[in-house]
Amino acid sequence: MENYNLSVGFTERMNKYINLINSELDKHKAFSVNCISGQKTVSDAIFYSLSAGGKRVRSIFVLEFCRVCGGNVEKALSSACALEMIHTFSLIHDDLPCMDDDDYRRGRLSCHKVYGEAVALLAGDELENMAYTVILKDDKITSDIKVRILSILSDAIGINGMIGGQAIDIEAEGKQLSQDILLKMYGMKTGALIKAACEIGCLIAGADISYTNAALAYAENLGLAFQIIDDILDINGTQETLGKPAASDSKSGKSTYALTNGVSKSIEYAEALTKKALEALEVFKDNDFLVELTNFLLNRNR
Ligand code: GRG
């Protein structure tokens, strides 16, 4: 991994996207204004986790793939929010004592440590519901596109996506997975939502199938590299930069790519996957931001 200096153009677009997504997510706080105690607690728990300041990578992919395919980014905003809601839902549930049992997330106490397990469970459930609702209520996209977006999302979440990946991960604690199964699990647990984000961006733009296939090839490689870097950061990072305890994989007996193969081999593999992801981006004319984002993700410290 090299020292990576971000260009001004990249930083500006990144900030523009993050502000756009955050202000769009904030609009959904309005629903909680007149609610009764109980409802209000779940709503507070949702926005506690949603506003904790993640990197917003999946929602940025929706917006940027829409833009590079010639689409109107405004039409992609509800899907960008939906991706962030589903991702936050997965983090809340992932942190629960019955899953990874993590006390910290995004630099603050995890949702269940503040609101209790029952509320955290409901907050996660409602975030998934909100993700579907925000798309269904968007009057900027057609019903046909809505159905296709929801179908992509339900595949990404389901037994062949995040739920399946998480199930394999949980059952494998204390055991050694074969490399093939481990990478398949990464593709499901982490890659599936990233792939969905990129595909949905292309879909909203009405992209030609060749561009959608390139975006999927990009996401397939980037998704694996993203999880391997996450493994490496768990070994090399600190609680201060990660916003959650380091070394949690080894403590919970997880068989990660980095723990099995060592950090330097894992960096080499993440670089090779990133190279393939970058090759897939070559078909997109205006790809500077995506190229820089890809390199930024390879070199990130959180
Ligand atoms: C059905 C959505 C759903 C969840 C149930 C709990 C679960 C099944 C799946 C867990 C999936 C999971 C947490 C995978 C890890 C993916 C990962 C690397 C998360 C960290 O993503 P970042 O770095 O986080 O983008 P920030 O905080 O920056 O948003």
Boltz pocket constraint, residues with backbone or C-beta under 6 A from the ligand:
constraints:
  - pocket:
      binder: B
      contacts: [[A, 53], [A, 54], [A, 55], [A, 56], [A, 57], [A, 86], [A, 87], [A, 89], [A, 90], [A, 91], [A, 93], [A, 94], [A, 99], [A, 106], [A, 157], [A, 158], [A, 162], [A, 163], [A, 166], [A, 189], [A, 190], [A, 226], [A, 227], [A, 230], [A, 302]]
      max_distance: 6.0
